[in-house]
Amino acid sequence: MVKLAWLALALALFGAAPAVADTGGESNWAYEAAAELMSPFCPGRTLADCPSPNAESLRLWLVVQAAAGRSRSEVEEELYARYGDQMRPAPKAEGMGLAAYLIPIAVFAGGGLLIAIFLRRNTRPAPAPAAAGAAPVPLDPELERILDEDLAR
């Protein structure tokens, strides 16, 4: 019964849609909001993508609120109060929600630093070969004697 009342109200408002569209498009935010807000009825889906009948009635409610002249921020705050922060497309950048932004940045920066250190260590130029005219390093006399014996055999 309540859904039929919402549907009748929405159909009545859709009949006045050309008049509303001429006001500068301020009521078009309802469709944008439905595409951006997460559905409380279908986890992981936006309100526009959720096939639930409850989501359909909430989408119609958004259209009615937009046609009534309410601002998007007022309506979103009411939805957050009613359904919680699960409707937010991204967590707030405060408190624990701030970690959702800082942790990926820190991991990315740390990974870049590790790669830079690895590349710096492994791409050093090879030491220059000894010059052809340089005197050879003398061997230990005992080692030279053993080498001579082995070569003689």
ABEGO torsion letter per residue (X at the ends): XAAAAAAAAAAAAAAAAAAAAAAGGAAAAAAAAAAABBBAABBGBBAAABABAAAAAAAAAAAAAAAAGBBAAAAAAAAAAAAEAAABABBBBBEAAAAAAAAAAAAAAAAAAAAAAAAAAAABBBBBBBBAABBBBBBBAAAAAAAAAAAAX
